[in-house]
Amino acid sequence: MELDLKLAISITVIVFAVLIACGVIAIAS
């Protein structure tokens, strides 16, 4: 159960990081 929670949090963080990176690239270009 704890492992699934950590995995879900990790995926969420990665998704947000990708979205932010795309936003920064879009603004910079």
Stockholm file with secondary structure:
# STOCKHOLM 1.0

chainA/1-29         MELDLKLAISITVIVFAVLIACGVIAIAS
#=GR chainA/1-29 SS CHHHHHHHHHHHHHHHHHHHHHHHHHHHC
#=GC SS_cons        CHHHHHHHHHHHHHHHHHHHHHHHHHHHC
//
